[in-house]
Amino acid sequence: MKIGIVTLPFNWNYGGILQTYALQHALKELGHEAVTINRNTVLMPFKMKVLSFVRRAILRVVFRKDVVLRTWPTKHEEKLIRQHTDRFIAEHVATTNLFRSEADFNTIDKYGFEAYVSGSDQVWRPKYSPSLKNHFLGFLANDSHAKRISYAASFGVDNWEFNEQDTKICSDLAQKYKAISVREDSAIDLCKKQLGVDAQLVLDPTMLVLNENYIALVEKDGIEKMPGSLFNYVLDLTPEKEQFIYEAARQLGLVAFSSTAKGSFRDLGKNKLNDCIFPPITQWLRSFMDAEFVITDSFHGTAFSIIFNKPFISIGNKKRGITRFSSLLKMLGLEDRLIFDFGADSLNKLNNTIDFEAVNKKLETQKKESFNFLRNALAD
């Protein structure tokens, strides 16, 4: 069966790219052909660019702040920033031609998809979705015979963020799905109360793929050993988090290292463009392979720590949604790995061991249930 995957637009986000790769991998294991719909990233509106430029010019000229004036990359600059992640997509992810706007969904019939999968990632979170309606497959004709499925779709948070109009539209569309699965246990309640549909909890697709497959990707690229032993993958770095990483490295006797861009274009600007380039995804994967311990505030940083059986601490990231962390960790009996402050109790958790034999047994059970969901949802 030929299946179209509707997910968030590609950018340089490692987790976002790997969840798409993994979902295609899982569907291929079940004997299907999967293609991800390739969509333009959401561009900053011209009005917002002007306002941003003026505000920063005032900060620089009047208040003598050291800020960049232009916070958005040109197409050429973005291509350089994304060069390694784009290469991974080109080599390992099957995609449609680029959909430059939501209107391009009107041409989707030419691909002959017999089923569509919404997900995974935060496809049902308004602040991240270019079009909630299309993420609920609203581009399909009412008389379409294509199967409608969601796999590990996420609202990102445990509260309802849809407005009244979107709730009505998406509720009507959700009723047309053959099967719905979500990534967080709180999403089951949201689907029932707000959309009027039943949903099943499943694993993020990255956890359906054996770590041997990820290791093979690293070996194919010939990625060299990382220069440290405590991998910190922190998306929203603060002085408090930096100090915690320093204390953790000292307490564990490890050398801290990172594997991401040194900074964002928004903060560094065109004069430090090379520091904005994201390293290869396979280098990021190698970081988990070589780490003796991981500290992260990322959901997929947490997921890959588990996949590679590495001791870890997850820093609760309220900005990006806590329920994603708590649901996964509760499922695997790892709730104590989540911290919200950097005091003595959190530092003491560094020495707590993880029974990965027990974790892997629970993970294997969840993996079977997740594959069964896909298998049954795609059956005739």
Phi, psi and chi 1 to 4 in degrees:
 res  aa     phi    psi   chi1   chi2   chi3   chi4
   1 MET       -  137.9 -176.2 -176.2  -59.9      -
   2 LYS   -92.9  124.4 -168.8  172.8 -176.7 -178.3
   3 ILE  -122.6  134.3  -58.3  168.6      -      -
   4 GLY  -100.5  130.3      -      -      -      -
   5 ILE  -102.6  126.0  -62.4  172.4      -      -
   6 VAL  -108.4  111.4 -177.6      -      -      -
   7 THR  -136.9 -172.3 -170.6      -      -      -
   8 LEU   -68.4  153.4  -63.7  175.2      -      -
   9 PRO   -58.3  146.4  -23.2   33.5      -      -
  10 PHE   -66.6  142.6  -69.8  124.4      -      -
  11 ASN  -142.0 -137.4   51.3   31.5      -      -
  12 TRP  -105.5   17.1   40.9   75.8      -      -
  13 ASN   -77.8  117.4  179.8  -78.8      -      -
  14 TYR   -60.1  -48.8  -64.4  141.1      -      -
  15 GLY   -61.6  -42.0      -      -      -      -
  16 GLY   -62.3  -39.1      -      -      -      -
  17 ILE   -72.8  -42.9  -64.8  169.2      -      -
  18 LEU   -70.3  -30.3  -76.2  168.7      -      -
  19 GLN   -67.5  -33.4   62.6   86.1   16.2      -
  20 THR   -69.7  -45.2  -55.2      -      -      -
  21 TYR   -55.9  -45.5  159.6   81.0      -      -
  22 ALA   -68.7  -38.9      -      -      -      -
  23 LEU   -64.6  -41.4 -177.0   54.2      -      -
  24 GLN   -62.0  -41.5  -72.0 -166.4    4.4      -
  25 HIS   -60.9  -44.8 -169.9  -78.9      -      -
  26 ALA   -65.6  -42.6      -      -      -      -
  27 LEU   -65.9  -35.6  -69.2  169.9      -      -
  28 LYS   -65.2  -38.4 -174.3  176.4 -179.2  179.8
  29 GLU   -59.3  -31.0  -83.3 -166.4   42.0      -
  30 LEU   -86.6    3.8  -66.2  174.8      -      -
  31 GLY    93.5   15.4      -      -      -      -
  32 HIS  -108.1  164.9  -57.4  -68.8      -      -
  33 GLU  -108.3  122.7  175.3 -170.8   -2.5      -
  34 ALA  -119.2  138.7      -      -      -      -
  35 VAL  -133.3  131.0  178.7      -      -      -
  36 THR   -91.1  134.6  -61.6      -      -      -
  37 ILE   -74.9  117.8  -63.8  164.5      -      -
  38 ASN   -87.2  117.0 -171.5   15.2      -      -
  39 ARG  -122.0  150.0  -47.1  162.0   72.0 -179.4
  40 ASN   -62.7  142.6 -107.5   -8.9      -      -
  41 THR   -67.7  155.1   53.1      -      -      -
  42 VAL   -73.2  122.8 -179.9      -      -      -
  43 LEU   -87.9  149.7  -58.9  176.1      -      -
  44 MET   -68.9  127.2 -179.3 -173.6  -73.1      -
  45 PRO   -59.0  149.7  -21.0   31.9      -      -
  46 PHE   -56.8  -40.9  178.2   74.5      -      -
  47 LYS   -60.7  -41.2 -179.1  179.1  178.6 -179.0
  48 MET   -66.7  -35.7  -67.9  -65.3  -66.8      -
  49 LYS   -62.9  -44.7  -70.5 -179.4  178.4  180.0
  50 VAL   -62.9  -46.9  172.4      -      -      -
  51 LEU   -62.4  -41.9  -70.4  173.8      -      -
  52 SER   -63.1  -44.9  172.7      -      -      -
  53 PHE   -62.1  -45.7 -169.6   90.9      -      -
  54 VAL   -63.7  -45.5  170.5      -      -      -
  55 ARG   -61.3  -42.4 -175.2  175.8   69.1   83.9
  56 ARG   -72.6  -31.8  -74.2  173.5  169.2  -96.5
  57 ALA   -63.6  -39.3      -      -      -      -
  58 ILE   -65.1  -43.5  -67.0  171.8      -      -
  59 LEU   -60.9  -39.2  -72.2  172.8      -      -
  60 ARG   -75.8  -46.1  177.9 -174.5  -79.8 -167.8
  61 VAL   -79.8  -47.3  175.3      -      -      -
  62 VAL   -82.7  -45.6  177.9      -      -      -
  63 PHE  -101.4    2.7  -63.3   98.8      -      -
  64 ARG    57.8   34.3  -55.0  -65.8 -178.2 -177.0
  65 LYS   -83.3  142.1  -62.2  -72.6 -173.4 -179.7
  66 ASP   -87.4   80.3 -176.2   20.6      -      -
  67 VAL  -124.6  152.1  -63.4      -      -      -
  68 VAL   -78.5  151.1  -60.4      -      -      -
  69 LEU   -85.5  -47.1  -66.5  179.2      -      -
  70 ARG   -98.6  116.8  176.9  168.3   58.5   82.8
  71 THR   -98.2   -2.1   60.4      -      -      -
  72 TRP  -115.3  137.5   60.0   93.5      -      -
  73 PRO   -77.8  151.1   27.9  -33.0      -      -
  74 THR   -71.6  171.4   63.9      -      -      -
  75 LYS   -59.3  -40.1  -72.3 -176.0  177.9 -179.7
  76 HIS   -65.9  -43.2  174.1   69.0      -      -
  77 GLU   -65.5  -40.6  -70.1  165.5  -17.7      -
  78 GLU   -64.6  -37.0 -176.0  172.5  -18.8      -
  79 LYS   -61.5  -39.4 -173.7  175.2 -179.5  179.9
  80 LEU   -68.4  -41.9  -72.3  173.6      -      -
  81 ILE   -61.2  -37.7  -68.6  169.9      -      -
  82 ARG   -96.2    7.3  -65.1  171.2   51.2  150.3
  83 GLN   -55.7  -40.8   59.2 -176.3  -77.0      -
  84 HIS   -79.8  -41.0  -61.1  -57.5      -      -
  85 THR   -68.9  -35.9   49.1      -      -      -
  86 ASP   -65.3  -35.5  -79.5   -8.2      -      -
  87 ARG   -64.6  -41.7  178.7  179.1   66.6   83.3
  88 PHE   -61.2  -44.3 -177.3   90.6      -      -
  89 ILE   -60.5  -46.4  -66.5  166.4      -      -
  90 ALA   -61.2  -34.5      -      -      -      -
  91 GLU   -88.5  -26.4  -68.1 -180.0   -1.4      -
  92 HIS  -128.8   -4.1  -59.2  -68.4      -      -
  93 VAL  -126.2  122.0 -179.6      -      -      -
  94 ALA   -77.8  128.5      -      -      -      -
  95 THR  -133.5  160.2   65.1      -      -      -
  96 THR   -77.0  177.7   62.5      -      -      -
  97 ASN   -62.1  161.0  -65.8  -29.7      -      -
  98 LEU   -66.6  125.4 -178.8   63.1      -      -
  99 PHE   -89.2  111.1  -78.4   34.1      -      -
 100 ARG   -82.1  -18.1  -60.1 -175.5 -178.3  -81.3
 101 SER  -151.6  167.8   70.2      -      -      -
 102 GLU   -63.4  -26.1  -61.4  -54.8  -49.5      -
 103 ALA   -64.4  -24.3      -      -      -      -
 104 ASP   -65.8  -15.2  -76.8   -9.3      -      -
 105 PHE   -63.1  -18.1  -83.8   87.2      -      -
 106 ASN   -67.0  -15.3  -65.3  -31.7      -      -
 107 THR  -100.2    7.7   67.1      -      -      -
 108 ILE   -69.8  -21.0 -155.1  163.8      -      -
 109 ASP   -59.5  -25.9  -75.6  -11.3      -      -
 110 LYS   -65.6  -16.2   69.5  179.6 -178.1 -178.7
 111 TYR   -85.3  -11.6  -69.3   97.0      -      -
 112 GLY    65.6   33.8      -      -      -      -
 113 PHE   -69.3  134.5  -66.0  130.0      -      -
 114 GLU   -97.2  -11.5  -58.8  163.1   81.8      -
 115 ALA  -153.5  155.1      -      -      -      -
 116 TYR  -129.4  140.8  -69.2   86.3      -      -
 117 VAL  -121.3  122.2  178.2      -      -      -
 118 SER   -86.6  124.6  -55.5      -      -      -
 119 GLY   126.8 -180.0      -      -      -      -
 120 SER   -91.8 -138.4   64.0      -      -      -
 121 ASP    69.6 -171.1 -136.7  -21.5      -      -
 122 GLN   -85.0   55.4  -61.7 -177.1   62.4      -
 123 VAL   -69.8  -20.6  -70.4      -      -      -
 124 TRP  -107.5   27.7  -70.2  -12.9      -      -
 125 ARG  -106.9  118.5 -169.1  169.8 -170.8 -175.3
 126 PRO   -53.3  -40.0  -27.8   35.4      -      -
 127 LYS   -68.8  -19.3   67.2 -175.2  -67.7 -175.4
 128 TYR  -106.1  -17.1  -66.7  150.5      -      -
 129 SER   -90.6  125.5  173.3      -      -      -
 130 PRO   -64.5  -28.8  -10.7   23.0      -      -
 131 SER  -158.2  103.8  170.0      -      -      -
 132 LEU   -58.8  -38.9  -82.3  172.9      -      -
 133 LYS   -58.6  -45.5  179.7 -179.9  177.0 -178.7
 134 ASN   -70.7  -28.4  -80.4   -9.2      -      -
 135 HIS   -73.5  -13.4  -81.4  160.2      -      -
 136 PHE  -103.2   20.7  -81.7   87.4      -      -
 137 LEU    63.4   33.7  -52.2 -179.1      -      -
 138 GLY   -70.4   -8.8      -      -      -      -
 139 PHE   -78.7  -12.3   54.1   85.5      -      -
 140 LEU   -78.4  142.8  -68.5  176.5      -      -
 141 ALA   -67.0  150.9      -      -      -      -
 142 ASN   -57.7  -32.4  -71.8  -29.5      -      -
 143 ASP   -94.4   12.9   59.4   -6.4      -      -
 144 SER   -64.5  137.6  171.6      -      -      -
 145 HIS   -94.5    0.8  -65.0  -63.6      -      -
 146 ALA   -66.9  140.3      -      -      -      -
 147 LYS   -69.3  140.1  -66.6 -179.0  175.8   66.8
 148 ARG  -114.8  123.0  -53.2 -180.0 -167.7 -146.4
 149 ILE  -138.6  149.6  -60.7  156.4      -      -
 150 SER  -117.4  141.9   78.4      -      -      -
 151 TYR  -125.3  117.5 -175.8   80.6      -      -
 152 ALA    54.2   33.5      -      -      -      -
 153 ALA   -64.5  146.2      -      -      -      -
 154 SER  -131.1  138.8  172.1      -      -      -
 155 PHE   -87.9  -12.2  -63.1  104.1      -      -
 156 GLY    82.5  -33.8      -      -      -      -
 157 VAL  -132.6  170.4  -67.6      -      -      -
 158 ASP  -100.7    9.5   58.4    4.5      -      -
 159 ASN  -115.0  160.1   57.4  -69.9      -      -
 160 TRP   -85.7  120.3 -167.0 -115.0      -      -
 161 GLU  -107.4   -4.2  -65.2 -175.8  -28.4      -
 162 PHE   -73.0  145.7  -69.0   26.8      -      -
 163 ASN   -79.8  175.2   61.7   35.0      -      -
 164 GLU   -62.6  -40.8 -174.1  175.8  -15.7      -
 165 GLN   -66.4  -46.7 -178.8 -178.8   13.6      -
 166 ASP   -64.6  -35.3  -77.1  -22.3      -      -
 167 THR   -60.5  -44.8  -61.3      -      -      -
 168 LYS   -65.1  -47.4  176.6   64.7  170.5   65.7
 169 ILE   -62.2  -47.9  -68.3  171.4      -      -
 170 CYS   -72.5  -30.8  -64.8      -      -      -
 171 SER   -64.0  -44.6  175.4      -      -      -
 172 ASP   -61.6  -40.5  -69.5  -17.0      -      -
 173 LEU   -70.6  -37.5  -69.5  170.0      -      -
 174 ALA   -62.3  -30.7      -      -      -      -
 175 GLN   -63.6  -20.2  -49.2  -65.7  -36.3      -
 176 LYS   -87.8   -6.6  -60.4  178.0 -179.2  179.4
 177 TYR   -73.0  143.2  -84.3   63.5      -      -
 178 LYS   -75.2  -37.7 -178.8 -177.1  178.3 -173.3
 179 ALA  -154.8  142.0      -      -      -      -
 180 ILE  -126.7  129.5  -69.2  177.3      -      -
 181 SER  -129.2  152.2   65.2      -      -      -
 182 VAL  -132.6  167.5  -69.4      -      -      -
 183 ARG   -98.1  -18.0 -162.4  173.9   62.4 -178.4
 184 GLU  -123.0  145.9  -65.3   88.6   35.2      -
 185 ASP   -65.0  -31.1   48.4   12.6      -      -
 186 SER   -65.0  -26.6   60.1      -      -      -
 187 ALA   -68.7  -24.9      -      -      -      -
 188 ILE   -61.5  -45.0  -64.6  174.8      -      -
 189 ASP   -67.0  -40.2  -67.8  -27.4      -      -
 190 LEU   -63.1  -41.5  -68.4  177.4      -      -
 191 CYS   -61.9  -42.4  -78.3      -      -      -
 192 LYS   -68.8  -48.1 -169.3   67.7  173.6  178.4
 193 LYS   -76.9  -38.7  -66.7  176.4 -178.3  177.0
 194 GLN   -99.5  -31.8  -57.0  -65.9  -19.2      -
 195 LEU  -108.9  -13.6  -58.3  176.9      -      -
 196 GLY    71.7   31.5      -      -      -      -
 197 VAL  -132.6  155.5  -67.1      -      -      -
 198 ASP   -87.8  147.7  -66.1  -36.8      -      -
 199 ALA  -139.6  153.4      -      -      -      -
 200 GLN  -113.8  141.8  178.7  178.2  -31.8      -
 201 LEU   -81.9  130.1 -178.1   65.8      -      -
 202 VAL  -135.2  169.3  -66.2      -      -      -
 203 LEU   -76.4  150.3  -72.7  170.8      -      -
 204 ASP   -56.2  140.2 -175.5   86.8      -      -
 205 PRO   -60.3  -26.0   16.4  -29.4      -      -
 206 THR   -59.6  -23.6   57.1      -      -      -
 207 MET   -91.1    1.1  -53.2 -172.1   86.5      -
 208 LEU   -88.1  -11.9  -58.5 -178.8      -      -
 209 VAL  -100.9  133.5  177.9      -      -      -
 210 LEU   -64.1  145.0  -64.3  174.3      -      -
 211 ASN   -64.0  -21.4   61.5   11.6      -      -
 212 GLU   -61.0  -33.0  -73.1   88.2  -16.7      -
 213 ASN   -68.0  -40.0  -67.1  100.8      -      -
 214 TYR   -67.8  -39.2  -64.9  120.4      -      -
 215 ILE   -62.0  -38.7  -68.0  170.6      -      -
 216 ALA   -62.4  -36.6      -      -      -      -
 217 LEU   -63.7  -41.6  -67.1  173.6      -      -
 218 VAL   -64.9  -45.4  172.9      -      -      -
 219 GLU   -66.0  -35.6  -68.3  175.6  -15.8      -
 220 LYS   -62.0  -35.9 -179.3  175.5 -179.3  -67.8
 221 ASP   -85.6   -6.9  -86.9    4.5      -      -
 222 GLY    64.1   38.0      -      -      -      -
 223 ILE   -72.8  130.4  -57.7  -63.2      -      -
 224 GLU   -77.6  161.7  -64.2 -178.5   -3.5      -
 225 LYS   -59.2  143.0 -174.2  175.6  174.8   62.0
 226 MET   -73.5  156.5  -68.4  -64.4  104.2      -
 227 PRO   -87.6   18.5   33.4  -36.9      -      -
 228 GLY  -156.5 -170.9      -      -      -      -
 229 SER  -132.6  -13.3   46.2      -      -      -
 230 LEU  -112.6  103.0 -169.1  156.0      -      -
 231 PHE   -83.3  119.2  178.1   34.6      -      -
 232 ASN  -109.1  117.5   69.2   89.4      -      -
 233 TYR  -117.4   90.9 -178.9   58.5      -      -
 234 VAL  -119.4  118.2  177.1      -      -      -
 235 LEU   -77.8  -38.4  -59.6  175.7      -      -
 236 ASP  -116.6   81.1  -60.7  -47.3      -      -
 237 LEU   -75.1  133.7 -163.9   61.3      -      -
 238 THR  -130.6  163.3   63.2      -      -      -
 239 PRO   -56.6  -35.3  -28.1   36.1      -      -
 240 GLU   -65.8  -41.3  -67.0   79.0   13.2      -
 241 LYS   -68.5  -39.1  -68.7  178.4 -176.4  179.2
 242 GLU   -60.9  -42.0  -74.4 -174.1  -59.1      -
 243 GLN   -66.1  -38.8 -177.8   62.0   28.4      -
 244 PHE   -63.8  -42.5 -177.5   77.6      -      -
 245 ILE   -62.1  -42.5  -67.1  166.9      -      -
 246 TYR   -61.0  -46.7  170.0   80.7      -      -
 247 GLU   -65.8  -38.0  -69.2  -67.1  -20.5      -
 248 ALA   -64.0  -45.2      -      -      -      -
 249 ALA   -61.4  -41.7      -      -      -      -
 250 ARG   -65.5  -44.8 -175.1 -175.7   63.7   79.8
 251 GLN   -67.1  -37.6 -177.6  171.1  -46.4      -
 252 LEU   -87.8  -11.0  -65.0  169.3      -      -
 253 GLY    70.4   35.3      -      -      -      -
 254 LEU  -117.6  165.0  -58.1  176.4      -      -
 255 VAL  -103.4  119.6  176.8      -      -      -
 256 ALA   -76.3  141.8      -      -      -      -
 257 PHE  -149.4  162.8   74.0  101.4      -      -
 258 SER  -129.5  169.4 -176.0      -      -      -
 259 SER  -150.7   73.9 -175.6      -      -      -
 260 THR  -158.3  180.0 -173.4      -      -      -
 261 ALA   -62.9  148.0      -      -      -      -
 262 LYS   -67.8  -25.0  -66.6 -179.9  180.0  177.7
 263 GLY  -170.3  173.1      -      -      -      -
 264 SER   -92.9  155.6   68.5      -      -      -
 265 PHE   -60.6  -34.5 -172.4   89.9      -      -
 266 ARG   -58.0  -36.3  176.7 -177.7  178.6   82.2
 267 ASP   -92.1  -33.7  -66.3  -31.0      -      -
 268 LEU   -99.6  -34.0  -59.1 -179.2      -      -
 269 GLY    77.0 -176.3      -      -      -      -
 270 LYS   -67.8  -26.5   63.4  178.8 -177.7  179.4
 271 ASN   -72.9  -16.2  -67.6  -30.5      -      -
 272 LYS  -124.5   42.2  -65.6 -176.1  177.4  179.3
 273 LEU   -59.5  -38.8 -178.4   60.3      -      -
 274 ASN   -61.2  -29.4  -74.0  -19.9      -      -
 275 ASP   -76.0   -9.7  -71.4  -19.0      -      -
 276 CYS   -95.4   -7.3  -57.0      -      -      -
 277 ILE   -74.4  128.0  -63.5  171.8      -      -
 278 PHE   -80.6  130.9  -82.0   75.0      -      -
 279 PRO   -62.5  167.2  -19.5   31.8      -      -
 280 PRO   -58.8  147.3  -24.8   34.4      -      -
 281 ILE   -58.9  -35.7  -72.4  178.9      -      -
 282 THR   -68.1  -25.9   44.4      -      -      -
 283 GLN   -69.4  -39.5  179.6  176.8  -47.2      -
 284 TRP   -62.0  -43.4 -174.0   75.7      -      -
 285 LEU   -64.4  -39.2  -69.7  170.8      -      -
 286 ARG   -61.3  -31.3  176.3   81.4 -161.6 -135.3
 287 SER   -62.1  -38.3  -61.2      -      -      -
 288 PHE   -69.6  -39.0  -70.0   98.0      -      -
 289 MET   -59.8  -41.9  -68.4  167.7   56.8      -
 290 ASP   -89.8  -15.3  -67.2  -17.5      -      -
 291 ALA   -70.4  144.3      -      -      -      -
 292 GLU   -96.6  -16.7  -66.2 -179.8   38.5      -
 293 PHE  -157.7  148.5 -158.8   98.0      -      -
 294 VAL  -128.2  135.8  179.3      -      -      -
 295 ILE  -120.7  126.6  -66.0  176.2      -      -
 296 THR  -149.4  152.9 -174.8      -      -      -
 297 ASP  -117.3   20.8   64.8   -8.6      -      -
 298 SER  -108.9  139.5  152.5      -      -      -
 299 PHE   -60.8  -49.1  171.5   80.6      -      -
 300 HIS   -73.2  -24.9  -78.7  108.5      -      -
 301 GLY   -61.7  -39.7      -      -      -      -
 302 THR   -65.9  -46.8  -59.1      -      -      -
 303 ALA   -59.3  -45.1      -      -      -      -
 304 PHE   -74.9  -24.9  -84.2   89.5      -      -
 305 SER   -61.2  -41.3  -62.3      -      -      -
 306 ILE   -70.3  -43.5  -63.7  167.4      -      -
 307 ILE   -57.0  -40.2  -69.5  167.2      -      -
 308 PHE   -95.6    9.2  -77.8   96.8      -      -
 309 ASN    53.9   48.3  -78.8 -166.7      -      -
 310 LYS  -106.0  134.0  -60.1  -63.9  179.5  174.2
 311 PRO   -56.6  140.6  -19.3   30.2      -      -
 312 PHE  -152.6  162.7   68.9   94.7      -      -
 313 ILE  -127.3  129.9  -72.9  -69.9      -      -
 314 SER  -103.2  124.9  -70.5      -      -      -
 315 ILE   -89.5  120.2  -59.1  170.9      -      -
 316 GLY   -56.4  123.7      -      -      -      -
 317 ASN  -114.7   85.0 -166.3  -25.9      -      -
 318 LYS   -62.0  -31.1  -65.9  179.6 -179.9  178.0
 319 LYS   -59.4  -36.0  174.5 -178.1  174.9 -177.9
 320 ARG  -103.6   -0.6  -62.7  174.2 -174.3  -92.4
 321 GLY   105.6  116.8      -      -      -      -
 322 ILE   -82.2  -33.6  -68.3  -64.3      -      -
 323 THR   -58.6  -28.7 -173.7      -      -      -
 324 ARG   -62.4  -41.3  -57.6  178.9  -59.5  145.0
 325 PHE   -70.4  -53.0  -64.5   82.9      -      -
 326 SER   -62.5  -37.0   57.8      -      -      -
 327 SER   -65.9  -47.0 -178.1      -      -      -
 328 LEU   -64.4  -45.6  173.3   62.7      -      -
 329 LEU   -67.3  -36.7  -64.3  176.4      -      -
 330 LYS   -65.6  -40.5 -177.1  173.5   72.3  172.6
 331 MET   -57.5  -34.0  179.0 -169.1  -67.7      -
 332 LEU  -107.6    8.8  -59.8  176.0      -      -
 333 GLY    69.6   34.5      -      -      -      -
 334 LEU  -120.4   27.4  -67.1  168.4      -      -
 335 GLU   -57.0  -30.4  -62.1   97.7  -41.5      -
 336 ASP   -73.3   -6.8   67.6  -39.0      -      -
 337 ARG   -83.0   -7.8  -49.5  -48.4  -64.5 -176.5
 338 LEU   -95.1  127.1 -177.3   62.7      -      -
 339 ILE  -123.4  157.1   66.0  169.6      -      -
 340 PHE  -126.2   -4.4  -64.6   94.2      -      -
 341 ASP  -142.6 -179.9   60.2   57.0      -      -
 342 PHE  -124.7   32.0  -52.8  104.3      -      -
 343 GLY   -82.6 -167.5      -      -      -      -
 344 ALA   -62.0  -38.6      -      -      -      -
 345 ASP   -61.6  -39.7  -72.7  -14.9      -      -
 346 SER   -68.6  -41.4  -65.7      -      -      -
 347 LEU   -64.3  -35.0  -76.7  170.0      -      -
 348 ASN   -64.3  -28.2  -72.6  -22.7      -      -
 349 LYS   -67.7  -16.7  -70.5 -175.3  176.9 -177.4
 350 LEU   -60.3  -30.4  -65.6  168.6      -      -
 351 ASN   -93.0   -3.0  -63.8  -47.7      -      -
 352 ASN   -74.0  127.8  -66.6  -11.7      -      -
 353 THR   -82.1  156.5   58.4      -      -      -
 354 ILE  -111.0  129.2  -61.9  175.2      -      -
 355 ASP   -83.6   85.6 -177.9   -3.8      -      -
 356 PHE   -70.6  -19.9  -88.2  112.8      -      -
 357 GLU   -63.8  -44.2 -176.7  176.6   -7.7      -
 358 ALA   -68.7  -40.2      -      -      -      -
 359 VAL   -61.6  -44.9  170.0      -      -      -
 360 ASN   -66.1  -32.3  -69.6  -23.8      -      -
 361 LYS   -65.3  -44.3  -74.3 -179.1  179.7  177.5
 362 LYS   -65.7  -39.2  -67.9  177.4 -178.7  177.3
 363 LEU   -63.8  -40.3 -175.2   60.5      -      -
 364 GLU   -64.8  -39.3 -169.6   60.4   31.9      -
 365 THR   -63.0  -45.5  -62.4      -      -      -
 366 GLN   -66.0  -33.8  -65.0  -62.8  -31.2      -
 367 LYS   -65.7  -43.1 -171.1 -177.4  -64.9 -173.2
 368 LYS   -62.0  -43.0  -71.5  177.8 -179.7  176.9
 369 GLU   -65.1  -37.0  -68.4 -177.7    4.4      -
 370 SER   -68.1  -42.9  -62.4      -      -      -
 371 PHE   -65.2  -37.7  -92.8  111.7      -      -
 372 ASN   -63.1  -37.5  -78.2  -22.2      -      -
 373 PHE   -59.3  -50.0  170.2   84.5      -      -
 374 LEU   -62.4  -43.8  -77.6  171.3      -      -
 375 ARG   -59.5  -47.7 -169.7  177.3  -70.5  107.0
 376 ASN   -71.3  -37.7  -65.6  -27.4      -      -
 377 ALA   -65.6  -30.9      -      -      -      -
 378 LEU   -95.0   -4.6  -67.5  167.7      -      -
 379 ALA   -70.2  152.7      -      -      -      -
 380 ASP   -71.4      -  -67.6  -30.2      -      -
